[in-house]
């Protein structure tokens, strides 16, 4: 993909994200009915899309890692790293927004009894440790391959974390789309608009971060050439 | 504003706060890249002239 196309892609995705997020939050606050018994339910329109964006970013990082191992093309190393970086940011946002919701609904910021929460935390910590592994190894093909293998292992945790919320027998974490409070069509539409917005936001941030890292790499190259 | 609404506002502020922080970091990074590019351009021009 050419640089100008990538930069235009970031600009287009940013505009799309802004439009969808404004529309989604407006729908969630002014159009979708309030869920019964939970005045803080509107956090759902932020918390769940952000969590799904984190999964998507980790999955994208894993895909790029697989491409690196498959083709040995170095550019996938940076792409995988930036995707995981985004996943960690969205993962942290998921944990913080979830904690705020939990504090209101359950009366606690965090509970260790819920496997679903703990599994998401494990996924988040696993990918946070990716940076320790990456920066403790000198740059080069060996680091790229080790990081790619680690990123791929993490992908296995994504379905475990996602399905744990759906398969748990005893749970307090809501499973809103399939089980818990009956979700109405207005709520569902608002949710999907918000999800589109956070995915576009994640994509835009990914492209901006990638452009910054590539500019840094080119500057380093130039400095070496002019030294 | 009810307590529930306060929690909703707090959660949304977390997202916007993070976005603003990220924008500030990107602005700093772009500023640094611009400074380094200026420096490298100057060095390249000096070499070409000398």
Interface residues (C-beta under 8 A of the other chain):
Chain A: X25 X38 X39 X40 X42 X43 X46 X47 X50 X89 X93 X96 X97 X100 X101 X103 X104 X201 X205 X208 X212 X215 X216 X219 X222 X223 X226
Chain B: X2 X3 X4 X5 X7 X8 X10 X11 X12 X14 X15 X18 X19 X22 X26 X29 X30 X33 X36 X37 X40 X43 X44 X47
